[in-house]
Structure formats: structure tokens, C-alpha cells
């Protein structure tokens, strides 16, 4: 203890002075080391008054100017160290980390915990209640930590993994199982599915940016808009067929077999390609669930049809032409125009040539194009130098045929996250959705992350999934479960 070292030092000084000058000088040295032993309010040897001790304030700091005291209750530390045989002493304390006993009280703001001085804990926080890092939880088994995933989010007093729990917020970075905390799974979890006669053969999907509307193109059923009242709570799983945008016919405004959908919320345009009879691509104007037929055009060559992607400004449209194995460009002069002009096609020659392409997606900056090269069982990536250019160059590809991790059997629809860092791919004949990621938008090196789904017709199972769409925040993924005649909804854990 520091006090013991101080007393030893005083004794040593007294002994040395006795040897040299006699007992009187020794007593004077000890008195000087203790900075005087006058009673509170009395003058010191230097002629200055000592500060009286008080229950709160600067005391017990071990300096020569420490408060004088005669009783423990005169010290903020609750401990008055006597000076030898005299009643007048000095307030003493043990600092943070020092040993403490019943006789050596910790300094102001500290408390004796397990034999050592440590900061006093704050008011204990109930399990499951909000707390700040460093707070002490009322339950000794709980700790104050950030809750990882789920709801509510934030920092709470939570039980350690493996402890009994009563609610999801009782677990540290985990979820509450039947009786104990378990490790919180990562990845994607099945939430719900919606269907009726107009999702029979669900083929292609498009999602509104607010996550409340999904547009469904079904084989032989036209285009419908499905909505839910909210993205959280019970409303998140309540989907309703809110509108029919295009009937399954051959008249202008009809779309018999929908091959592709593309939404430009910014310009109020919804594009739909048809793989039946006329092979026309139709344009609808509106928003939400209110759309009206605007125009249509017939691409060339014969039977040109496929998945669609539209730029942010709504002025360029790209078609992954399944029948002609290429990507074709269409443009219009401005956001109010209904006249689309067909431009060049690319990706139809050389070793990078597409073979029966399925889905297509544009990067958020419109400088990269991702194509599901279905018959080649890979994802093909194309780039251009600027949005003013329509010259696209092959960049790279990833994937190969197979059933293993990162392999494909006819990849079809795909969706890119709003931040451009995650790609979801409908691995059709492997009956799953694969998830690929990249670390930043400066690279086109993609890495397999995970997959979800398996063959079947139960919850969380697929039968030939054809397309995927993603919500604005990338937390919901919608899957066109074609042979199960439904749309399956998944949420990120």
C-alpha cells in the first residue's frame, strides 16, 4: 500500500536525521514529511491555514495539501489516517487498481471490488433494457452489448450465449430459441409466399423501390401488381393482388407471355417484353398500382424478346435477347417520349458470346451490365466508359456448370443490390438462389457468399425458380418460383 510506503519513508528519514543531528532534527524531518499535524483551521509551519476536510470535495489525493481531519466522516473517502499518536490526521484513499481493505477506503468515485479499487458501477440495468457501454446489468449473467440483428436494434443488457432467455433481446448476438440462446444464423430466411391464378407460372419480377410493391409477369397470365401495407410487423407478410397492368392477350397493351420487366420510377415508365406471337415490347406510364398503356414496338430480328434493364434516367433500355443470343439497345430522346429507337446489339460473337441469355441487371451508376449467360452456365459482365457511350466491352465472367458451391445449372434471373455489392442469381435447375458479393464498386471480382432454397413445394423450397427482385434496402428478396406457381419472399437475417 502507498500509505505503508509513505510511513516507511518517514521512519527512514527520521533514522537518518537522528544519526546526523540527533533526535530533535529527526522529529522536525518527520513533521515536514507529514506537512504538519495542526488541527483543522490551525496555521502550518509555513504560516498557511490548512483546508478543513469536508464529506465531498478534493480530498485523499495524497498530496502535501490534502485535507486535515480528525474523524472518518470528515473525509470524502470515509477514512481519516491518524498522524502518529495525535488526533489530527489526513484523509487517505487508494486509487484505481490499488488493493483495498476495510481500513483503506478507495478514492472518490471508486469502490472496493474483489479487493481492488475500481470505478463505481452505474445503477444496474434490467435485462432487456437499453444501456450504455460500461453499464452494469442487474442480472449478473448479463452484459451490456449491442444487439446484432432483429428488432429492436440498439444496445441492451443481454444474457450470454447459452443462458436461458425469455425474449429475443435476452441474448448476446444470438436469437432466443425454445429455452436457451442460440447463435443467431446469418444469411437468408424464408418469410412468406403469395399466389393466385395470376402468379401461375411466375416468370419475371420487378420491385418498386419502397419495398411495398412487386410486379409479377406470369407465363400466359399478363402483368399484375402485388402490394403489402408495410415492411415490418404483420403487414410485411400480407400481400394482395392490387392491380392488373397487362392482360394475357394479343391486343395493344396486352402481354401474353411476359419475358422481361423493367421499371423506371424516376420517369414513370414500366416496360414489358412478350415472347408470344407479336413479340412486342410494351410501355406503360404511371406509378404504384396505377398504370396505363402508352405504346409498343417490335424489336428485330425475328422473335427478339427477353429480360429487360433500364437506366436510371429512363432513356436507355437493354434487352437480353434469349432467342438471338445477344444484348440489344433501345433509346428515346427524353423522359416524356414514347418513341423508342433500336440501336446496336452486342455480346453475340467471340469467346465471350452469350448463349440464350436469361436475366440482366445494370449497376447503380449504369456503367456495368450483368447478364445471366444461361446456356453457358455463367454470369457475364460488360462495362462502358461513360453513360454517354453505348460501346460495351466484355470485362469478365464467373461461374461454371455443376451442382456444387458456386456452380450453376441454367442461371436465369438476377438482381443487383442498390449499392451494387451483392448479386442474387436464380440458379434455376439447381432449385436455389445463389448470393455473390464484391468488396467495393471498383472491382468486378465477385465471390460466392451463400445460397438458399432446395427442390420441393414446401416453405422455403423451389421448383425451377426463374427470376429474382430485390427491395430498396436489399433486405428483401422476391423469387419467381415458376413451377410452384407463386412468389416466394425472403428476408436477410
Buried (B, 14 or more C-beta within 10 A) or exposed (E): BBBEEBBEEBEEBBEEBBEEEEEEBBEBBBBBBBBBBBEBEEEBEEEEEBBEBBEEBBBBBBEEEBBBBBEBEBBBBBBBBBBEEEEBBBBBBBBEEBEBEEEBBBBBEBBBEEEBBBEEEEEBBEBBBBBEEEBBBEBEEBBBBEBBBBEEEEBBBBBBBBBEBEEBBBBBBBBBEEEBBBEBEEEBEBBBBBBBEBBBBBBBBBBBEEBBBBBBBBBEBBBBBBBBEEBEEEEBBEBEBBBBBBBBEEEEBBBBBBBBBBBBBEBBBBBBBBBBEBBBBBBBBBEBBEBEBBBBBEBEEEBBBBBBBBBBEBBBBBBBBBBBBBBBBBBBEEEEBEEBEBBEBBBBEEEBBBBBBBBBBBBBEBBBBBBBBBBBBBBBBBBBEEBEEEEBEBBBBBBEEEEEEBBBBBBBBBBBBEEBBBBBBBBBBBBBBBBBEBEEBEEBEBEBBBBBBEEEEEEBBBBBBBBBBBBBBBBBBBBBBBBBBBBBBBBBB
